Amino acid sequence: MRPELSRLRGGVRVGPDFFARAGALVDRESRPAPRGIVDRMADYANPGIDTSRVHPAIVRFFEDTASLALHVESHWRFPASLAWRLLRRVMRAVGQFVLPERSADILTRVFAIDTSVDGRDDARAVVRTYEGTGEVMQVVSYATWQRDDAAYMSAAFPLPGGQIAGVLRLDPIAEDDGGRLAVALTSTTRDDDAGVWLALGPLALRAPLGERLELWAVGAHVAPSELDAGAVPGATIVGRHEQRLFGVRFVTHHYWFSPLDRAPSPDDERGERT
């Protein structure tokens, strides 16, 4: 049995107002917007990790996502770098997966959505936009998926006629002197539910895509040398996000997360039609 996926499907255009057009947004007076992509770190528990040991700075990324600014530096491998220059124009028109060519600053907003529309009990909407221009970078609904004693991140990215869904497992990758963990979210399966799915209408198939996002707390963990914590003053987390097609890495994103003076609020931008 495949994991439960979101019921949401995109139209010709996705865009930052997708959830409003889909009738999925919940009035903030009836239910406050979540702060993060998950309510509690423990919601990602599995036999391979003690989530109570995850470093507090990294916990903030999950539980208070909107309070962090993101600086991205993307490193595309040839020939994917050439292909992306063309495909990015298409994705800008679609309003989804408008990944940076090189570097960018990103803001995140989290919205409460009607879980009966999404189909997953703890779903919430996230819209990531480019700071300064407001152009959409990514539109996604996050939830969790549980089978037996293992829980996973369940991320749904609406696309025309369907969605890309990532079911990611949380793994430990390092610990500091106090035993606090750095972590990775990965789609690499261990004969479990982790993986990437392509859903078109009612049909859902495993896709030949791979995701791995590694997160380290600045000052606590020894991150890879290419992730210079000092490159972004005030950064509290650094990350490396690798994306693969048929097992071949085509892009690596380097991330720096920094606390905002004031987190973006759904009151600032409701993701409504513009």
C-alpha positions as semicolon CSV with decimal commas, in nm:
position;residue;x (nm);y (nm);z (nm)
1;M;0,000;0,000;0,000
2;R;0,142;0,337;-0,099
3;P;0,150;0,628;0,147
4;E;-0,155;0,852;0,170
5;L;-0,107;1,154;-0,057
6;S;-0,273;1,494;-0,069
7;R;-0,593;1,528;-0,270
8;L;-0,482;1,866;-0,402
9;R;-0,405;1,889;-0,772
10;G;-0,285;2,192;-0,967
11;G;-0,444;2,361;-1,266
12;V;-0,268;2,527;-1,556
13;R;-0,114;2,768;-1,306
14;V;-0,025;2,704;-0,943
15;G;0,114;3,033;-0,806
16;P;0,112;3,188;-0,457
17;D;-0,270;3,208;-0,452
18;F;-0,315;2,835;-0,524
19;F;-0,462;2,744;-0,185
20;A;-0,713;3,031;-0,198
21;R;-0,829;2,929;-0,545
22;A;-0,855;2,567;-0,432
23;G;-1,087;2,671;-0,148
24;A;-0,843;2,522;0,101
25;L;-0,759;2,822;0,322
26;V;-0,911;2,836;0,670
27;D;-1,021;3,167;0,820
28;R;-0,750;3,271;1,066
29;E;-1,015;3,368;1,321
30;S;-1,146;3,012;1,336
31;R;-0,803;2,846;1,345
32;P;-0,468;3,022;1,384
33;A;-0,204;2,950;1,123
34;P;0,059;2,694;1,223
35;R;0,409;2,824;1,286
36;G;0,598;2,541;1,124
37;I;0,590;2,258;0,875
38;V;0,519;2,027;1,169
39;D;0,381;2,095;1,516
40;R;0,624;1,877;1,712
41;M;0,960;1,726;1,622
42;A;0,835;1,401;1,773
43;D;0,587;1,375;1,485
44;Y;0,880;1,258;1,268
45;A;0,991;0,984;1,506
46;N;1,111;0,651;1,372
47;P;1,321;0,366;1,517
48;G;1,641;0,517;1,374
49;I;1,633;0,851;1,558
50;D;1,559;0,998;1,900
51;T;1,386;1,322;1,801
52;S;1,428;1,465;2,154
53;R;1,802;1,491;2,081
54;V;1,770;1,707;1,766
55;H;1,956;2,036;1,815
56;P;1,716;2,317;1,922
57;A;1,826;2,541;1,633
58;I;1,725;2,269;1,388
59;V;1,400;2,205;1,576
60;R;1,312;2,569;1,507
61;F;1,338;2,504;1,132
62;F;1,065;2,243;1,164
63;E;0,841;2,392;1,435
64;D;0,874;2,766;1,363
65;T;0,961;2,768;0,994
66;A;0,820;3,112;0,914
67;S;1,051;3,279;1,167
68;L;1,360;3,199;0,958
69;A;1,490;3,379;0,651
70;L;1,656;3,158;0,392
71;H;1,956;3,240;0,174
72;V;2,010;2,990;-0,108
73;E;2,306;2,930;-0,336
74;S;2,228;2,679;-0,610
75;H;2,495;2,482;-0,794
76;W;2,363;2,323;-1,113
77;R;2,563;2,050;-1,285
78;F;2,619;2,057;-1,659
79;P;2,412;1,989;-1,871
80;A;2,129;2,040;-1,620
81;S;2,243;2,402;-1,585
82;L;2,162;2,466;-1,951
83;A;1,833;2,278;-1,940
84;W;1,724;2,467;-1,629
85;R;1,769;2,806;-1,797
86;L;1,499;2,703;-2,044
87;L;1,277;2,505;-1,808
88;R;1,279;2,781;-1,547
89;R;1,084;3,005;-1,785
90;V;0,815;2,738;-1,806
91;M;0,805;2,693;-1,429
92;R;0,774;3,069;-1,378
93;A;0,463;3,060;-1,597
94;V;0,330;2,763;-1,399
95;G;0,416;2,929;-1,067
96;Q;0,584;2,628;-0,907
97;F;0,941;2,502;-0,855
98;V;1,096;2,834;-0,959
99;L;1,432;2,730;-0,818
100;P;1,719;2,982;-0,819
101;E;1,969;2,980;-1,103
102;R;2,241;3,093;-0,863
103;S;2,152;3,268;-0,537
104;A;1,844;3,416;-0,374
105;D;1,682;3,524;-0,048
106;I;1,358;3,347;0,036
107;L;1,071;3,419;0,278
108;T;0,831;3,153;0,404
109;R;0,463;3,189;0,497
110;V;0,259;2,916;0,663
111;F;-0,122;2,896;0,637
112;A;-0,389;2,685;0,801
113;I;-0,585;2,483;0,546
114;D;-0,899;2,273;0,548
115;T;-0,768;1,923;0,603
116;S;-1,081;1,775;0,448
117;V;-0,982;1,944;0,121
118;D;-0,623;1,820;0,143
119;G;-0,720;1,478;0,277
120;R;-0,444;1,455;0,540
121;D;-0,528;1,525;0,904
122;D;-0,240;1,759;0,991
123;A;-0,185;1,933;0,657
124;R;-0,075;2,296;0,638
125;A;0,012;2,521;0,343
126;V;0,352;2,678;0,285
127;V;0,430;2,944;0,024
128;R;0,792;3,041;-0,034
129;T;0,861;3,362;-0,224
130;Y;1,162;3,563;-0,336
131;E;1,237;3,847;-0,099
132;G;1,201;4,185;-0,265
133;T;1,000;4,074;-0,568
134;G;0,738;3,849;-0,406
135;E;0,768;3,605;-0,697
136;V;0,672;3,253;-0,599
137;M;0,950;2,999;-0,556
138;Q;0,757;2,704;-0,420
139;V;0,403;2,610;-0,315
140;V;0,364;2,302;-0,095
141;S;0,134;2,142;0,159
142;Y;0,308;1,957;0,442
143;A;0,172;1,680;0,660
144;T;0,298;1,361;0,823
145;W;0,256;0,999;0,724
146;Q;0,271;0,716;0,975
147;R;0,309;0,344;0,918
148;D;0,358;0,117;1,219
149;D;0,627;0,280;1,436
150;A;0,777;0,503;1,165
151;A;0,666;0,856;1,077
152;Y;0,763;1,057;0,770
153;M;0,739;1,409;0,631
154;S;0,475;1,412;0,357
155;A;0,520;1,708;0,119
156;A;0,284;1,769;-0,174
157;F;0,382;2,008;-0,456
158;P;0,081;2,080;-0,683
159;L;0,147;2,069;-1,056
160;P;-0,088;2,098;-1,355
161;G;-0,311;1,792;-1,338
162;G;-0,135;1,639;-1,043
163;Q;0,144;1,673;-0,788
164;I;0,493;1,566;-0,692
165;A;0,490;1,413;-0,344
166;G;0,795;1,358;-0,128
167;V;0,773;1,110;0,159
168;L;1,092;1,174;0,356
169;R;1,243;0,995;0,654
170;L;1,436;1,179;0,927
171;D;1,784;1,034;0,990
172;P;2,064;1,140;1,229
173;I;2,391;1,237;1,059
174;A;2,609;1,386;1,336
175;E;2,606;1,490;1,701
176;D;2,782;1,758;1,901
177;D;2,965;1,719;2,233
178;G;2,633;1,741;2,413
179;G;2,477;1,464;2,207
180;R;2,252;1,700;2,010
181;L;2,184;1,580;1,658
182;A;2,226;1,713;1,308
183;V;1,974;1,549;1,076
184;A;1,887;1,463;0,718
185;L;1,552;1,431;0,545
186;T;1,585;1,168;0,276
187;S;1,375;0,992;0,014
188;T;1,619;0,698;0,001
189;T;1,417;0,390;0,090
190;R;1,520;0,122;0,338
191;D;1,240;-0,107;0,228
192;D;1,010;0,149;0,386
193;D;0,775;0,423;0,260
194;A;1,041;0,686;0,184
195;G;1,038;0,799;-0,177
196;V;0,913;1,049;-0,434
197;W;0,578;1,000;-0,606
198;L;0,427;1,148;-0,921
199;A;0,047;1,172;-0,905
200;L;-0,154;1,245;-1,221
201;G;-0,526;1,247;-1,153
202;P;-0,602;0,931;-0,952
203;L;-0,281;0,755;-1,064
204;A;0,029;0,768;-0,843
205;L;0,364;0,611;-0,933
206;R;0,708;0,619;-0,780
207;A;0,917;0,881;-0,961
208;P;1,288;0,842;-1,048
209;L;1,368;1,145;-0,831
210;G;1,568;1,164;-0,511
211;E;1,588;1,422;-0,232
212;R;1,829;1,462;0,056
213;L;1,832;1,768;0,283
214;E;2,101;1,779;0,552
215;L;2,087;2,035;0,835
216;W;2,358;2,137;1,083
217;A;2,343;2,386;1,372
218;V;2,602;2,663;1,337
219;G;2,863;2,645;1,612
220;A;2,757;2,300;1,727
221;H;2,816;2,063;1,437
222;V;3,101;2,035;1,188
223;A;2,930;2,101;0,855
224;P;3,091;2,034;0,515
225;S;3,363;2,282;0,426
226;E;3,163;2,433;0,138
227;L;2,903;2,556;0,387
228;D;3,080;2,858;0,535
229;A;2,863;2,965;0,829
230;G;3,018;3,312;0,818
231;A;2,895;3,371;0,463
232;V;2,560;3,487;0,604
233;P;2,595;3,681;0,932
234;G;2,351;3,564;1,196
235;A;2,285;3,224;1,037
236;T;2,191;2,959;1,294
237;I;2,149;2,663;1,056
238;V;2,330;2,560;0,740
239;G;2,199;2,301;0,498
240;R;2,285;2,103;0,188
241;H;2,001;1,988;-0,039
242;E;2,082;1,742;-0,317
243;Q;1,832;1,653;-0,590
244;R;1,879;1,355;-0,821
245;L;1,721;1,207;-1,132
246;F;1,774;0,834;-1,193
247;G;2,034;0,848;-0,917
248;V;2,238;1,125;-1,085
249;R;2,274;1,449;-0,891
250;F;2,172;1,745;-1,106
251;V;2,172;2,027;-0,850
252;T;2,294;2,100;-0,499
253;H;2,144;2,387;-0,300
254;H;2,335;2,536;-0,006
255;Y;2,115;2,693;0,261
256;W;2,170;2,947;0,538
257;F;1,880;3,003;0,780
258;S;1,870;3,317;0,996
259;P;1,611;3,437;1,251
260;L;1,393;3,722;1,130
261;D;1,321;4,029;1,342
262;R;0,955;3,973;1,257
263;A;0,830;3,657;1,094
264;P;0,604;3,691;0,788
265;S;0,243;3,649;0,891
266;P;-0,062;3,523;0,702
267;D;-0,199;3,869;0,783
268;D;0,071;4,016;0,556
269;E;-0,020;3,800;0,258
270;R;-0,305;3,551;0,259
271;G;-0,204;3,380;-0,061
272;E;-0,510;3,528;-0,223
273;R;-0,571;3,599;-0,588
274;T;-0,373;3,896;-0,720
